[in-house]
Amino acid sequence: MVLKEQIRVISLSEGEVRYLEKSILFGGDVARMDSWDNGSVVPEDALKNAQIQAISRRLVGMTRSITKFPTYRRRFRQVVKALISYSLEKEGSSKTHSTLSRASIEIVSEV
């Protein structure tokens, strides 16, 4: 929310918004930025250009950290393993324990 407010405060023009989009998509790759003509305008003011670059870096950083969150499949596997281990603890029988642990390994590997 703070980043959204900062973008609003610097009041970007349409061309500057497109420049922000381009810098977020291509990062520091100048050759790729130059190859895509989306109607962006590089700000003449060095301060505004630095602000746009800073916002771009922060958005890229947030995106990278979000992609490290566990996927649904990994989370599902963790839940299944936890449920199986909980049921094994409640069972208490070593014979049933070995049978269930082999079955649980097969179930989790299929998922």
N, C-alpha and C positions, 0 to 999 in steps of 0.2 A: 504494500500500500504506500510505503514511503517513496518507492521508486516511481510509482504512478504519479504521485504528487509532484515529484521533481521534474518529471517529463512535462507535466501540465504547466509548471512555473516557468520553465524556459521558453514556453510558447513557440513551438516549432512551426515553420511554414510547411506546406505540402511537400516541397522539394527536400526539405531537411528531414522530414519524416521518412521519405523514401531513402534518403542517405542512411538514416538510422537502420532501416530494414536491411539495406545492403550490407552495412557493416556488421550487423548481427549474423546474417547468413554466411558471410564469407570471412569474418574475423579479420585477420591481418593480411590476407592474401590479396595484394593490390592488383595483381594480374587478373584474377577472377572478378574483382570488383569493377575493373575497367572494362571487362568484356561484356558485362551486363548493363544495358542502357535501360534503366527503369524511370528515367526522368528525374533522377536525384540531383540535388545541388549541394556541392561542398560549401559549407558556410565560410564566408569571408572572414568573419570574426574568429580569431584563434581561440578565444575563451569558449565560444559556443561549440566549436569543433571539438575541443577537449571535453566539454560536458557530454556531447553526443558519444564520443569514444568511451568515456567512463561508463555511461549508461549501457552501452553495448557490451562492454566487458562484464559488467555485473549481471546482465541478462544471460549471457553465455555461461557464466559461472553458475548461475542458478539452474540453468538447463542441465548442465553437466552433473550437478549434485542430485537433481531429481532423477536422472537416469540411473543412478546408483541404488535407488530404492528397490527392494525385492520385488520381483515379478510375481504375478498371481500364482503361477505354477510352483515356484520355489516356496512361496508362503503356504500353499496347499500341501506340499510335501512335508513341510515342517509341522503343520497341524496334524496330518495323518500319523507321522512318527510319534508326536507327543501323545496322541490318543492311544496308539498301540502300546507305547511304553507305560502309560498310565494303566491300561487294562492288564498288562503283564504284572505290574506291581500289585494290583488288586487280586489277581489270580493266585499268586503265591506258590503254585505247584510247579516244580522244576521240570517235570515231564511235559506238562502243558506249555510251560514257558519255552522250551526248546522248539516245540512244534509251532507255537504261535510266532516265535521270533523268525523262523524260516518263512512262514507264510507272510509275515509282515514285510520281510525283505522283498519277497516276490511281488507283493501288492504295491509297495512303494516304487519298485523298479519299473513296474508297468505304467505308473502314472506319469 
